[in-house]
Amino acid sequence: MEKRVVGRFAPSPSGYLHLGNLLAMLLAWLDCRAQNGKLIFRLEDLDPARSKREYIEALAGDLRWLGLDWDEGWPEQPSFAQSARTEHYEAAFAKLRELGLAYPCWCSRAKRLAAASAPAPGEAQFDPACPCARLTEGERAALFAGPRPPAWKLRAPDRELALEDGHYGLLRQNPAREGGDFVIRRSDGVFAYQLAVCVDDLEMGVTRVVRGRDLLDSAPRQSWLIEMLGGTPPSYCHAPLLVGGRGKLSKRLGSLSTQALRREMSPEAVVGRLAWLCGLRETAEPVTPRELLPDFDWRRVKTGDIAIE
Ligand code: GLU
């Protein structure tokens, strides 16, 4: 018997959802529902400093308002929040250390801090050459005895990985050369996005990841990391990004937040506009997510960035 598809929504509460997030979530929903799959809601609230209560409270309501539903997870099951899953990340971290894949890094703190969040568009999260990878045991012992706790990094594999993205096709990447080693735990103990997302997708039985194309570059190393942890990676299918006149729309800009949209438009009008913008519909007529299901087809979804005014 074919295994049931398990998809997920994995928003970070570091801002209100914006239109670009909604497009990715709509496509994740359509992809999963079209395959009769199970959909999980996971709250990616790893970074205590950036996860704000008002954003957390708005998330589920905003998605439901749009007409999206899910079968399992947050907020009914609080254990689906990353902040409640530290012991799972501890166990994976211990395993990676045992495998000799993780090493301590004492480089600048600012760079390490960003690691708890998924990379923002254009943000480099990987260090091409970290001197800490080549410290001797003696040098390491001296640094461990010092006042600064280290961050922890994973040695990126130095070979070409091939990943077949469901929408963008074959991606070849040598993680060690393109990006390099990456942070899995910050020096303040907070686990990094790149580790948590893999542990969660693996343990939650996710078989299908649909999310914005800004994370396409992370997919080969995530797929590899899931294998290192003893799991079978999901298939990945990335969604096009919405770009505004001034470059990529970022929730950090706060523009076009779902909260603002809700004051001016009906959910059907928003879904209709998204469906038209991404190529699923020829006009921006109001429509519900469910009405888009019968003829949902990734081949009609654009691949290039989508400009909005
Ligand atoms: N939490 C990430 C974000 O909101 C998404 C991570 C993922 O889908 O892998 O950007």
Boltz pocket constraint, residues with backbone or C-beta under 6 A from the ligand:
constraints:
  - pocket:
      binder: B
      contacts: [[A, 10], [A, 11], [A, 12], [A, 44], [A, 118], [A, 197], [A, 210], [A, 211], [A, 215]]
      max_distance: 6.0
